[in-house]
Amino acid sequence: MTSLFSLDTFNDVNGESKAELKKDFSENYDKNKDGKLTREEMRHWVLPDDELAAEEPKKLMKEADDDKDGKLSIGEINKHLHAFMDTNLEENDETEHDEL
């Protein structure tokens, strides 16, 4: 099977970060331990089959879908921002967030 990804891809990462990436790569993603990700291993990395991925949208809908129409409007998202991101910030903290 053709390799699509390997740790050599991260040439611009510092040593400590690369060591962490390497550990995560080998323990969680490189199932056949050949140092490369196959198509199937990469699919698992990009689209993990974990419970959080299935449960989080249900939780968000339950908490933020005020009109129970099965859709989230911008107003509902803005009203329930705490459900979508860490809002334990000071009022004037301009820290950027990319949770969404």
C-alpha positions in Angstrom: 0.0 0.0 0.0 1.3 3.5 -0.9 2.4 5.7 2.0 0.7 9.1 2.1 2.3 10.7 5.1 5.4 10.3 7.3 7.1 12.2 10.1 9.6 13.6 7.6 6.8 16.0 6.6 7.4 18.0 9.8 10.9 19.4 9.0 10.0 22.9 10.3 8.9 21.8 13.8 11.1 22.3 16.8 12.6 19.4 18.6 10.3 19.2 21.6 7.2 19.5 19.4 8.5 17.0 16.9 9.1 14.5 19.8 5.5 14.9 20.9 4.2 14.5 17.4 6.4 11.4 16.9 5.0 9.8 20.1 1.4 10.6 19.1 2.0 9.4 15.6 3.5 6.1 16.6 1.1 5.4 19.5 -2.2 6.5 17.9 -2.0 6.6 14.2 0.7 4.3 12.7 -1.1 1.1 13.4 1.2 -1.1 11.3 4.3 0.6 12.9 6.1 1.2 9.5 6.7 4.9 10.2 4.2 6.0 7.6 0.5 6.5 7.4 -1.4 4.5 4.8 -4.7 5.8 3.3 -6.7 3.9 6.0 -4.4 5.2 8.9 -4.8 8.7 7.6 -8.5 8.4 7.4 -8.6 7.4 11.1 -6.5 10.5 11.9 -8.7 12.9 10.0 -12.0 11.2 10.8 -11.6 9.5 14.2 -14.3 7.0 15.1 -14.6 8.2 18.7 -17.6 8.8 20.8 -16.9 12.6 21.2 -17.3 13.1 17.5 -20.7 11.6 17.6 -21.9 13.0 20.9 -20.6 16.6 20.7 -23.0 17.8 17.9 -26.0 16.2 19.8 -25.0 18.1 23.0 -24.6 21.4 21.1 -28.0 21.0 19.4 -29.7 20.2 22.7 -28.1 23.2 24.4 -28.3 25.8 21.7 -31.3 24.9 19.4 -33.8 27.1 21.3 -36.6 26.8 18.8 -36.0 23.0 18.4 -36.0 23.2 14.6 -33.0 21.0 14.2 -30.9 23.9 12.9 -28.6 26.5 14.6 -29.1 30.1 13.6 -26.4 32.7 14.1 -28.5 34.2 16.9 -28.7 30.8 18.7 -24.9 30.3 18.3 -24.2 33.8 19.6 -26.5 33.4 22.5 -24.9 30.1 23.5 -21.2 30.9 22.7 -20.2 29.3 26.0 -21.2 25.9 24.6 -19.0 26.3 21.5 -15.8 27.8 23.0 -14.0 28.5 26.2 -15.6 31.7 27.5 -13.7 31.8 30.8 -11.8 34.8 29.6 -11.7 38.3 30.9 -14.3 40.6 29.3 -11.7 42.6 27.3 -9.3 39.7 26.5 -8.7 39.6 22.8 -7.2 36.2 22.6 -8.2 34.5 19.3 -10.1 31.2 19.3 -10.4 28.7 16.5 -12.7 26.1 18.1 -15.3 26.6 15.4 
